[in-house]
Amino acid sequence: MKIQVLGSGCPTCKKLHGLTNQAVKELGIGQEVEYITDIQKMLEMGVMSSPVLAIDGKPVIVGSVPDIEKIKNVIEENSTK
């Protein structure tokens, strides 16, 4: 499973990256969360607003920073597929 946070480097994007790292740690996945500030990568995924949480190249959260429980749920839902 590949977990990525994409954004412009703004505080909101950094917050999503931090929460995602914490969620991964709490879930015991041992997966690194890649942080990408290349806007071109977001466009390639077909998203226009940031931040973006992507799992295996698929955007799963776009344009918001949910609480850590929601992030953990999204990671768990997408890790079984």
Biopython code that builds the backbone (N, CA, C, O; Angstrom):
import numpy as np
from Bio.PDB.StructureBuilder import StructureBuilder

atoms = [
    (1, "MET", "N", (0.852, -1.181, 0.000)),
    (1, "MET", "CA", (0.000, 0.000, 0.000)),
    (1, "MET", "C", (0.891, 1.235, 0.000)),
    (1, "MET", "O", (1.856, 1.329, 0.759)),
    (2, "LYS", "N", (0.547, 2.170, -0.862)),
    (2, "LYS", "CA", (1.297, 3.423, -0.975)),
    (2, "LYS", "C", (0.399, 4.559, -0.508)),
    (2, "LYS", "O", (-0.671, 4.780, -1.076)),
    (3, "ILE", "N", (0.830, 5.287, 0.532)),
    (3, "ILE", "CA", (0.044, 6.376, 1.091)),
    (3, "ILE", "C", (0.754, 7.689, 0.790)),
    (3, "ILE", "O", (1.941, 7.851, 1.074)),
    (4, "GLN", "N", (0.000, 8.629, 0.207)),
    (4, "GLN", "CA", (0.574, 9.922, -0.167)),
    (4, "GLN", "C", (-0.339, 11.056, 0.286)),
    (4, "GLN", "O", (-1.564, 10.939, 0.266)),
    (5, "VAL", "N", (0.290, 12.157, 0.695)),
    (5, "VAL", "CA", (-0.423, 13.406, 0.926)),
    (5, "VAL", "C", (0.128, 14.395, -0.089)),
    (5, "VAL", "O", (1.338, 14.598, -0.186)),
    (6, "LEU", "N", (-0.776, 15.005, -0.842)),
    (6, "LEU", "CA", (-0.375, 15.976, -1.859)),
    (6, "LEU", "C", (-0.938, 17.335, -1.494)),
    (6, "LEU", "O", (-2.079, 17.450, -1.045)),
    (7, "GLY", "N", (-0.131, 18.358, -1.692)),
    (7, "GLY", "CA", (-0.578, 19.711, -1.415)),
    (7, "GLY", "C", (0.494, 20.721, -1.776)),
    (7, "GLY", "O", (1.568, 20.370, -2.264)),
    (8, "SER", "N", (0.182, 21.964, -1.528)),
    (8, "SER", "CA", (1.084, 23.053, -1.921)),
    (8, "SER", "C", (2.171, 23.327, -0.885)),
    (8, "SER", "O", (3.081, 24.117, -1.138)),
    (9, "GLY", "N", (2.086, 22.690, 0.263)),
    (9, "GLY", "CA", (3.032, 22.962, 1.336)),
    (9, "GLY", "C", (2.468, 23.929, 2.363)),
    (9, "GLY", "O", (3.193, 24.393, 3.243)),
    (10, "CYS", "N", (1.189, 24.233, 2.259)),
    (10, "CYS", "CA", (0.534, 25.165, 3.181)),
    (10, "CYS", "C", (0.302, 24.488, 4.538)),
    (10, "CYS", "O", (0.421, 23.267, 4.641)),
    (11, "PRO", "N", (-0.025, 25.255, 5.565)),
    (11, "PRO", "CA", (-0.262, 24.670, 6.892)),
    (11, "PRO", "C", (-1.351, 23.593, 6.910)),
    (11, "PRO", "O", (-1.242, 22.615, 7.649)),
    (12, "THR", "N", (-2.391, 23.767, 6.106)),
    (12, "THR", "CA", (-3.463, 22.769, 6.055)),
    (12, "THR", "C", (-2.945, 21.443, 5.503)),
    (12, "THR", "O", (-3.271, 20.376, 6.024)),
    (13, "CYS", "N", (-2.144, 21.516, 4.457)),
    (13, "CYS", "CA", (-1.573, 20.310, 3.857)),
    (13, "CYS", "C", (-0.631, 19.616, 4.837)),
    (13, "CYS", "O", (-0.641, 18.391, 4.959)),
    (14, "LYS", "N", (0.178, 20.407, 5.532)),
    (14, "LYS", "CA", (1.105, 19.848, 6.516)),
    (14, "LYS", "C", (0.350, 19.197, 7.669)),
    (14, "LYS", "O", (0.799, 18.195, 8.226)),
    (15, "LYS", "N", (-0.800, 19.772, 8.026)),
    (15, "LYS", "CA", (-1.608, 19.193, 9.099)),
    (15, "LYS", "C", (-2.130, 17.820, 8.678)),
    (15, "LYS", "O", (-2.087, 16.875, 9.467)),
    (16, "LEU", "N", (-2.625, 17.701, 7.439)),
    (16, "LEU", "CA", (-3.109, 16.407, 6.951)),
    (16, "LEU", "C", (-1.970, 15.393, 6.933)),
    (16, "LEU", "O", (-2.167, 14.232, 7.291)),
    (17, "HIS", "N", (-0.787, 15.822, 6.521)),
    (17, "HIS", "CA", (0.367, 14.915, 6.503)),
    (17, "HIS", "C", (0.686, 14.437, 7.914)),
    (17, "HIS", "O", (0.919, 13.247, 8.127)),
    (18, "GLY", "N", (0.700, 15.353, 8.878)),
    (18, "GLY", "CA", (0.988, 14.979, 10.261)),
    (18, "GLY", "C", (-0.047, 14.029, 10.829)),
    (18, "GLY", "O", (0.303, 13.044, 11.479)),
    (19, "LEU", "N", (-1.327, 14.318, 10.588)),
    (19, "LEU", "CA", (-2.394, 13.439, 11.084)),
    (19, "LEU", "C", (-2.341, 12.064, 10.419)),
    (19, "LEU", "O", (-2.596, 11.046, 11.061)),
    (20, "THR", "N", (-2.010, 12.044, 9.135)),
    (20, "THR", "CA", (-1.920, 10.767, 8.418)),
    (20, "THR", "C", (-0.762, 9.938, 8.967)),
    (20, "THR", "O", (-0.896, 8.728, 9.146)),
    (21, "ASN", "N", (0.376, 10.584, 9.234)),
    (21, "ASN", "CA", (1.504, 9.873, 9.849)),
    (21, "ASN", "C", (1.101, 9.287, 11.196)),
    (21, "ASN", "O", (1.433, 8.143, 11.507)),
    (22, "GLN", "N", (0.383, 10.078, 11.995)),
    (22, "GLN", "CA", (-0.057, 9.617, 13.303)),
    (22, "GLN", "C", (-1.033, 8.442, 13.161)),
    (22, "GLN", "O", (-0.947, 7.470, 13.911)),
    (23, "ALA", "N", (-1.952, 8.530, 12.208)),
    (23, "ALA", "CA", (-2.924, 7.462, 11.969)),
    (23, "ALA", "C", (-2.231, 6.162, 11.576)),
    (23, "ALA", "O", (-2.577, 5.089, 12.071)),
    (24, "VAL", "N", (-1.249, 6.266, 10.681)),
    (24, "VAL", "CA", (-0.499, 5.084, 10.238)),
    (24, "VAL", "C", (0.223, 4.444, 11.423)),
    (24, "VAL", "O", (0.243, 3.221, 11.567)),
    (25, "LYS", "N", (0.812, 5.288, 12.267)),
    (25, "LYS", "CA", (1.518, 4.798, 13.447)),
    (25, "LYS", "C", (0.554, 4.093, 14.399)),
    (25, "LYS", "O", (0.857, 3.010, 14.900)),
    (26, "GLU", "N", (-0.607, 4.705, 14.647)),
    (26, "GLU", "CA", (-1.594, 4.122, 15.556)),
    (26, "GLU", "C", (-2.170, 2.813, 15.021)),
    (26, "GLU", "O", (-2.517, 1.918, 15.792)),
    (27, "LEU", "N", (-2.268, 2.707, 13.700)),
    (27, "LEU", "CA", (-2.776, 1.476, 13.089)),
    (27, "LEU", "C", (-1.711, 0.382, 13.035)),
    (27, "LEU", "O", (-2.018, -0.779, 12.766)),
    (28, "GLY", "N", (-0.461, 0.760, 13.292)),
    (28, "GLY", "CA", (0.626, -0.218, 13.277)),
    (28, "GLY", "C", (0.960, -0.731, 11.897)),
    (28, "GLY", "O", (1.407, -1.867, 11.739)),
    (29, "ILE", "N", (0.743, 0.105, 10.894)),
    (29, "ILE", "CA", (0.978, -0.315, 9.507)),
    (29, "ILE", "C", (2.460, -0.324, 9.167)),
    (29, "ILE", "O", (2.907, -1.161, 8.383)),
    (30, "GLY", "N", (3.228, 0.591, 9.744)),
    (30, "GLY", "CA", (4.658, 0.660, 9.439)),
    (30, "GLY", "C", (4.923, 1.147, 8.031)),
    (30, "GLY", "O", (5.930, 0.797, 7.416)),
    (31, "GLN", "N", (4.018, 1.951, 7.533)),
    (31, "GLN", "CA", (4.109, 2.466, 6.172)),
    (31, "GLN", "C", (4.556, 3.918, 6.210)),
    (31, "GLN", "O", (4.090, 4.686, 7.052)),
    (32, "GLU", "N", (5.444, 4.301, 5.317)),
    (32, "GLU", "CA", (5.854, 5.704, 5.215)),
    (32, "GLU", "C", (4.794, 6.480, 4.440)),
    (32, "GLU", "O", (4.258, 5.991, 3.446)),
    (33, "VAL", "N", (4.498, 7.694, 4.906)),
    (33, "VAL", "CA", (3.546, 8.562, 4.214)),
    (33, "VAL", "C", (4.351, 9.565, 3.398)),
    (33, "VAL", "O", (5.065, 10.404, 3.947)),
    (34, "GLU", "N", (4.226, 9.464, 2.097)),
    (34, "GLU", "CA", (4.954, 10.350, 1.191)),
    (34, "GLU", "C", (4.247, 11.704, 1.119)),
    (34, "GLU", "O", (3.022, 11.762, 1.017)),
    (35, "TYR", "N", (5.019, 12.789, 1.172)),
    (35, "TYR", "CA", (4.460, 14.136, 1.091)),
    (35, "TYR", "C", (4.918, 14.763, -0.218)),
    (35, "TYR", "O", (6.115, 14.940, -0.442)),
    (36, "ILE", "N", (3.967, 15.095, -1.078)),
    (36, "ILE", "CA", (4.275, 15.592, -2.416)),
    (36, "ILE", "C", (3.735, 17.011, -2.575)),
    (36, "ILE", "O", (2.551, 17.263, -2.349)),
    (37, "THR", "N", (4.609, 17.928, -2.963)),
    (37, "THR", "CA", (4.177, 19.313, -3.170)),
    (37, "THR", "C", (4.145, 19.683, -4.655)),
    (37, "THR", "O", (3.999, 20.855, -5.002)),
    (38, "ASP", "N", (4.281, 18.694, -5.517)),
    (38, "ASP", "CA", (4.242, 18.921, -6.962)),
    (38, "ASP", "C", (2.780, 18.990, -7.418)),
    (38, "ASP", "O", (2.084, 17.976, -7.471)),
    (39, "ILE", "N", (2.338, 20.187, -7.740)),
    (39, "ILE", "CA", (0.946, 20.392, -8.151)),
    (39, "ILE", "C", (0.608, 19.572, -9.395)),
    (39, "ILE", "O", (-0.538, 19.160, -9.573)),
    (40, "GLN", "N", (1.591, 19.334, -10.249)),
    (40, "GLN", "CA", (1.365, 18.536, -11.457)),
    (40, "GLN", "C", (0.869, 17.129, -11.108)),
    (40, "GLN", "O", (0.036, 16.571, -11.823)),
    (41, "LYS", "N", (1.373, 16.557, -10.017)),
    (41, "LYS", "CA", (0.939, 15.219, -9.594)),
    (41, "LYS", "C", (-0.543, 15.228, -9.218)),
    (41, "LYS", "O", (-1.272, 14.276, -9.495)),
    (42, "MET", "N", (-0.979, 16.333, -8.576)),
    (42, "MET", "CA", (-2.397, 16.447, -8.231)),
    (42, "MET", "C", (-3.249, 16.506, -9.491)),
    (42, "MET", "O", (-4.292, 15.859, -9.578)),
    (43, "LEU", "N", (-2.796, 17.287, -10.463)),
    (43, "LEU", "CA", (-3.535, 17.397, -11.720)),
    (43, "LEU", "C", (-3.612, 16.047, -12.430)),
    (43, "LEU", "O", (-4.635, 15.712, -13.027)),
    (44, "GLU", "N", (-2.528, 15.274, -12.362)),
    (44, "GLU", "CA", (-2.513, 13.944, -12.987)),
    (44, "GLU", "C", (-3.542, 13.023, -12.341)),
    (44, "GLU", "O", (-4.077, 12.130, -12.998)),
    (45, "MET", "N", (-3.823, 13.240, -11.045)),
    (45, "MET", "CA", (-4.834, 12.443, -10.346)),
    (45, "MET", "C", (-6.245, 12.955, -10.619)),
    (45, "MET", "O", (-7.230, 12.310, -10.259)),
    (46, "GLY", "N", (-6.330, 14.120, -11.257)),
    (46, "GLY", "CA", (-7.629, 14.672, -11.584)),
    (46, "GLY", "C", (-8.277, 15.467, -10.460)),
    (46, "GLY", "O", (-9.495, 15.645, -10.451)),
    (47, "VAL", "N", (-7.476, 15.948, -9.509)),
    (47, "VAL", "CA", (-8.020, 16.749, -8.417)),
    (47, "VAL", "C", (-7.531, 18.191, -8.541)),
    (47, "VAL", "O", (-6.414, 18.461, -8.980)),
    (48, "MET", "N", (-8.411, 19.100, -8.139)),
    (48, "MET", "CA", (-8.091, 20.518, -8.285)),
    (48, "MET", "C", (-7.964, 21.244, -6.944)),
    (48, "MET", "O", (-7.539, 22.398, -6.909)),
    (49, "SER", "N", (-8.321, 20.595, -5.863)),
    (49, "SER", "CA", (-8.216, 21.256, -4.558)),
    (49, "SER", "C", (-7.345, 20.427, -3.628)),
    (49, "SER", "O", (-7.269, 19.204, -3.749)),
    (50, "SER", "N", (-6.702, 21.103, -2.714)),
    (50, "SER", "CA", (-5.804, 20.420, -1.797)),
    (50, "SER", "C", (-6.266, 20.687, -0.371)),
    (50, "SER", "O", (-7.044, 21.613, -0.140)),
    (51, "PRO", "N", (-5.808, 19.904, 0.575)),
    (51, "PRO", "CA", (-4.884, 18.786, 0.435)),
    (51, "PRO", "C", (-5.586, 17.523, -0.067)),
    (51, "PRO", "O", (-6.813, 17.427, -0.083)),
    (52, "VAL", "N", (-4.760, 16.562, -0.472)),
    (52, "VAL", "CA", (-5.262, 15.290, -0.990)),
    (52, "VAL", "C", (-4.576, 14.151, -0.246)),
    (52, "VAL", "O", (-3.355, 14.141, -0.093)),
    (53, "LEU", "N", (-5.372, 13.194, 0.213)),
    (53, "LEU", "CA", (-4.829, 11.940, 0.737)),
    (53, "LEU", "C", (-5.106, 10.894, -0.323)),
    (53, "LEU", "O", (-6.258, 10.657, -0.687)),
    (54, "ALA", "N", (-4.051, 10.272, -0.818)),
    (54, "ALA", "CA", (-4.189, 9.254, -1.855)),
    (54, "ALA", "C", (-3.633, 7.932, -1.354)),
    (54, "ALA", "O", (-2.605, 7.887, -0.678)),
    (55, "ILE", "N", (-4.321, 6.873, -1.695)),
    (55, "ILE", "CA", (-3.861, 5.524, -1.364)),
    (55, "ILE", "C", (-3.762, 4.751, -2.674)),
    (55, "ILE", "O", (-4.729, 4.640, -3.428)),
    (56, "ASP", "N", (-2.569, 4.221, -2.922)),
    (56, "ASP", "CA", (-2.279, 3.498, -4.160)),
    (56, "ASP", "C", (-2.648, 4.327, -5.393)),
    (56, "ASP", "O", (-3.185, 3.806, -6.370)),
    (57, "GLY", "N", (-2.346, 5.633, -5.328)),
    (57, "GLY", "CA", (-2.559, 6.511, -6.468)),
    (57, "GLY", "C", (-3.990, 6.983, -6.657)),
    (57, "GLY", "O", (-4.288, 7.685, -7.623)),
    (58, "LYS", "N", (-4.888, 6.600, -5.737)),
    (58, "LYS", "CA", (-6.297, 6.986, -5.856)),
    (58, "LYS", "C", (-6.648, 7.988, -4.767)),
    (58, "LYS", "O", (-6.460, 7.696, -3.586)),
    (59, "PRO", "N", (-7.158, 9.170, -5.135)),
    (59, "PRO", "CA", (-7.546, 10.156, -4.116)),
    (59, "PRO", "C", (-8.701, 9.624, -3.267)),
    (59, "PRO", "O", (-9.719, 9.188, -3.803)),
    (60, "VAL", "N", (-8.542, 9.660, -1.943)),
    (60, "VAL", "CA", (-9.595, 9.174, -1.050)),
    (60, "VAL", "C", (-10.145, 10.287, -0.161)),
    (60, "VAL", "O", (-11.273, 10.188, 0.324)),
    (61, "ILE", "N", (-9.369, 11.337, 0.058)),
    (61, "ILE", "CA", (-9.830, 12.535, 0.769)),
    (61, "ILE", "C", (-9.301, 13.723, -0.020)),
    (61, "ILE", "O", (-8.107, 13.806, -0.305)),
    (62, "VAL", "N", (-10.199, 14.647, -0.374)),
    (62, "VAL", "CA", (-9.806, 15.804, -1.179)),
    (62, "VAL", "C", (-10.374, 17.077, -0.573)),
    (62, "VAL", "O", (-11.570, 17.170, -0.297)),
    (63, "GLY", "N", (-9.496, 18.061, -0.369)),
    (63, "GLY", "CA", (-9.931, 19.401, 0.000)),
    (63, "GLY", "C", (-10.309, 19.615, 1.453)),
    (63, "GLY", "O", (-10.895, 20.643, 1.790)),
    (64, "SER", "N", (-9.983, 18.661, 2.325)),
    (64, "SER", "CA", (-10.320, 18.848, 3.740)),
    (64, "SER", "C", (-9.341, 18.088, 4.622)),
    (64, "SER", "O", (-8.590, 17.229, 4.161)),
    (65, "VAL", "N", (-9.374, 18.430, 5.902)),
    (65, "VAL", "CA", (-8.561, 17.728, 6.892)),
    (65, "VAL", "C", (-9.516, 17.166, 7.942)),
    (65, "VAL", "O", (-9.881, 17.857, 8.894)),
    (66, "PRO", "N", (-9.917, 15.912, 7.761)),
    (66, "PRO", "CA", (-10.818, 15.307, 8.740)),
    (66, "PRO", "C", (-10.071, 14.951, 10.022)),
    (66, "PRO", "O", (-8.849, 15.084, 10.089)),
    (67, "ASP", "N", (-10.805, 14.498, 11.039)),
    (67, "ASP", "CA", (-10.140, 14.088, 12.271)),
    (67, "ASP", "C", (-9.406, 12.768, 12.051)),
    (67, "ASP", "O", (-9.597, 12.091, 11.041)),
    (68, "ILE", "N", (-8.573, 12.424, 13.007)),
    (68, "ILE", "CA", (-7.703, 11.256, 12.851)),
    (68, "ILE", "C", (-8.490, 9.950, 12.731)),
    (68, "ILE", "O", (-8.053, 9.031, 12.038)),
    (69, "GLU", "N", (-9.632, 9.856, 13.389)),
    (69, "GLU", "CA", (-10.437, 8.635, 13.293)),
    (69, "GLU", "C", (-10.933, 8.419, 11.868)),
    (69, "GLU", "O", (-10.933, 7.292, 11.374)),
    (70, "LYS", "N", (-11.352, 9.481, 11.213)),
    (70, "LYS", "CA", (-11.804, 9.389, 9.819)),
    (70, "LYS", "C", (-10.650, 8.973, 8.912)),
    (70, "LYS", "O", (-10.826, 8.156, 8.008)),
    (71, "ILE", "N", (-9.475, 9.535, 9.155)),
    (71, "ILE", "CA", (-8.300, 9.171, 8.356)),
    (71, "ILE", "C", (-7.976, 7.692, 8.549)),
    (71, "ILE", "O", (-7.697, 6.982, 7.583)),
    (72, "LYS", "N", (-8.014, 7.232, 9.797)),
    (72, "LYS", "CA", (-7.740, 5.812, 10.073)),
    (72, "LYS", "C", (-8.766, 4.917, 9.380)),
    (72, "LYS", "O", (-8.410, 3.883, 8.815)),
    (73, "ASN", "N", (-10.035, 5.313, 9.423)),
    (73, "ASN", "CA", (-11.083, 4.524, 8.761)),
    (73, "ASN", "C", (-10.851, 4.435, 7.260)),
    (73, "ASN", "O", (-11.002, 3.368, 6.665)),
    (74, "VAL", "N", (-10.486, 5.553, 6.652)),
    (74, "VAL", "CA", (-10.244, 5.572, 5.208)),
    (74, "VAL", "C", (-9.050, 4.680, 4.858)),
    (74, "VAL", "O", (-9.093, 3.946, 3.870)),
    (75, "ILE", "N", (-7.995, 4.742, 5.659)),
    (75, "ILE", "CA", (-6.821, 3.898, 5.407)),
    (75, "ILE", "C", (-7.202, 2.426, 5.532)),
    (75, "ILE", "O", (-6.825, 1.614, 4.687)),
    (76, "GLU", "N", (-7.940, 2.082, 6.570)),
    (76, "GLU", "CA", (-8.342, 0.685, 6.775)),
    (76, "GLU", "C", (-9.244, 0.194, 5.647)),
    (76, "GLU", "O", (-9.083, -0.924, 5.156)),
    (77, "GLU", "N", (-10.191, 1.034, 5.241)),
    (77, "GLU", "CA", (-11.107, 0.651, 4.153)),
    (77, "GLU", "C", (-10.360, 0.385, 2.855)),
    (77, "GLU", "O", (-10.711, -0.524, 2.102)),
    (78, "ASN", "N", (-9.338, 1.174, 2.601)),
    (78, "ASN", "CA", (-8.622, 1.057, 1.339)),
    (78, "ASN", "C", (-7.448, 0.070, 1.391)),
    (78, "ASN", "O", (-6.884, -0.273, 0.352)),
    (79, "SER", "N", (-7.083, -0.380, 2.577)),
    (79, "SER", "CA", (-5.966, -1.333, 2.669)),
    (79, "SER", "C", (-6.430, -2.748, 2.383)),
    (79, "SER", "O", (-5.600, -3.617, 2.116)),
    (80, "THR", "N", (-7.732, -3.008, 2.429)),
    (80, "THR", "CA", (-8.241, -4.355, 2.191)),
    (80, "THR", "C", (-8.586, -4.578, 0.736)),
    (80, "THR", "O", (-8.911, -5.696, 0.335)),
    (81, "LYS", "N", (-8.518, -3.520, -0.060)),
    (81, "LYS", "CA", (-8.895, -3.653, -1.486)),
    (81, "LYS", "C", (-7.707, -4.017, -2.322)),
    (81, "LYS", "O", (-7.831, -4.171, -3.537)),
]
sb = StructureBuilder()
sb.init_structure("model")
sb.init_model(0)
sb.init_chain("A")
sb.init_seg("    ")
for serial, (resi, resn, name, xyz) in enumerate(atoms, 1):
    if name == "N":
        sb.init_residue(resn, " ", resi, " ")
    sb.init_atom(name, np.array(xyz, "f"), 0.0, 1.0, " ", f" {name:<3s}", serial, name[0])
structure = sb.get_structure()
